Each structure stands twice: as structure tokens, then as C-alpha cells.
Amino acid sequence: MELDHYLEANPAVVMREEQDNCAVLFDPETGAGFGLNPVGVFVWKHLDGYHRMDDILGAMHREFAQVPGDAEAHLKELVHALVDKGLVGKVMRQR
């Protein structure tokens, strides 16, 4: 997926946050589920159709004290998994 694409969560997907700052995503249309750790929850909240992966990575660096050097690879892996399950889509917008 290209960094120029804006990312948007599927509006049918429900996120249930747990007390440990983790969450479960559920798509009632397909029955697909997906678990998120606290960083995944942070990423999910930025999938509003107005952020690209590089925007989200920058927000992670501003929000968290220690972001590992391979954070971009992990972010891409998460987003690709969410796209593959139909939980997230790409939105084309003018910069």
C-alpha cells in the first residue's frame, strides 16, 4: 500500500475497548474479528480517512516516548492485515 493513500476504517466495524487499553474489532457484516494492543488502538483511531500511514507514524512519534526503529514496518503490517480483512480501506484525496 502506498503512503499517499488516506486510510479509512470500515464504518460497519465496531471497536470494543477493554480495560487494559486493548480492543477487539468486529465486522457484523462478515463476522471478521481482530484484536488490537494499545498501539493498535491508537492507530485505529487515526483511520478516519484523513491520515496516511506516514501521518500516523508521525503521530506515534509525538504520542509515545519510545518508538522502535522498525515501527514503520509494524504499522504497515497492521494496516495490511486490516485491509486484507476488509476492516480498513484506502481513500484517494488531493494533498
N, C-alpha and C positions, 0 to 999 in steps of 0.2 A: 504494500500500500504506500502511496506517495505521501510525503509530508505536506503537500499542498492541499490535500483533501481535508475538508472540515468533517468532523465526526459527530454523529447524532445517535443517541440511544433510541432504540425502537420504542415508540410511545406505549405500546401494549405491555412492555416488560415492567414487572413490579419488583421493586427492591425492598427487601425487609432487612432493616439494620438490627443487629444483635447488640447485646450489652457490651461485648468485648470489642466493639468498633469494627467488627467484620459484618458481612452482609450476604444475603442469598438473593440472587436474581431468578425470577421465574417468568417465563413467557406462557401465559394461559392459552395462547393460540396453538402453540406447538408442544407444550409440555416440557420444553427445554429449561434446565436449571443450571446455575453456575454460582460457585462460591467465590467471594471476594475477601481478601485480607484488608486491613485498614488503608494501605496504599491503593489497592484496587478500588475501594470505596471512593477515595479522593479522585482517582481517575474517572470513575463512573460519573461523578458529579460534574465533571468538565465536558462530558459528552453531550453537549447541548446544541450542537450544530454550528457553533461559533468559535470552536477551538480546533486547531490542527494538532498533530502529535507533538510538533516542536513547541507549540504553545503550552501544552500540558507538561512537557518535560521542563520547561522554564518555570512553570508554576510549582512543580515538585521541588525544584532547587530553591525557590523562595520560601516554601512552606516547611520543608524538612531540613533539620540541621545537618544530617549526613546522608547524601545521596551517592550510592555506589557508582563507580565509573561505568559499569555495564547497565545502568538504569535505562538507557535508551533501548537497548536490546530487549530488556524485560518488558518495557512499555509496548514495544512493537509486538512481542509475543502475546501479551494480554489482549491487545486490540485485535490482532489477527484471530485469536480464539473467539472473541466476542462477535466479530464479523462472521466467522465461519458458522457460528450457532444462530445467526440471524438476530442477535441481540443489539447490534450496532450497524449502522450504515454510513456510507460516505455521502457528503453533500457538497455540490460544487457551488462555490461563491466567488465573487470577484474580490480580489485583495484590496 
